[in-house]
Amino acid sequence: MKKLLVIAFGLLIAGALTVSAAGGSKKEQTPEQAKLKKEMTEKYDANKDGKIDEQEAAKVSDADKANMKEAQVRIGPGKKNK
């Protein structure tokens, strides 16, 4: 009986973790956030490849950084996994 309970509990936890991971951490952007992200990408994308690399991200002004932080918008390279 204990073995059955342990197996059921393990499956329950595995299912919960799978659902949690599948939910993802990405939230849908509002139209305002998408517009701001597009504007900032166009403004700072020097090589016009549609992406902001590290050198381009370093040139973002403090005022634009504050606006993006307030709007919860991020441009530039993502966090590197170590």
N, C-alpha and C positions, 0 to 999 in steps of 0.2 A: 504494500500500500504506500509506504514511504517513497519507494522508487517511482511509482506512478505520479505522486505529488511533486517530486523533484523534477521529473520530466515535464509535467504540465507547467510548472512554474518557470522552468527554463524556456519553454516555447513561448510563454506569455511575455517574458522579458525580451526574447529575441524579436518577437513581433512588434513590441512597443519600440524597440530601437530601430527597427526597419522603417516603421511608420514615421518616427521622428526624423530619421535621415532623409527619407523620401520627401518629407515636407519641405526640405531645403531651407536655406537661410536667406534666399533671395526673395525679396518682396517685389511686387509689381510697382513700377514707378507711376507716379501721378503724371498727368500731361505737363504740369509745370516743371516737375523734376526732369522729365525727358527733354523739354525745351531748354532748360538751363544746361543740362549735360551736353546737348548738341551745340549750343552757343559757345560754351567753354572749350569744347573740342575743336570747333572751327577756329576759335580765337588763338589757341595755343599750339595747334598742330602745324608746326613749321614745315615738315616734309610732306604734308598732305596725304598721309597714308591712312587716315581715319582713326589712328590710335595716338595716345599720348605716351611717349617713352620717358625714361628717367630725366633726360636732359630737358625735354619740353616741360615736364612736370615741375622741374626746379625753377622755371621762369614764371610760374603762376603767381600773380600778385597776392599780397596779403588780403586785400579787400575781396578779391575773387575767392580766395580760400575760405574766408569768413562767410561769404554768401553761399558757397557750396556746402559748408559744414552746417549752416542753419537749415538749408533745404535738404540735408542728408543725401547729397549727391557726391559721387567720387569719380574722378577721372584719373588716368595715369596707370602705371603698372600696379598690379595687385601685390598682395603680400606674398613673399617667397616662403615656401615650406622648407624647413630644414630637416 
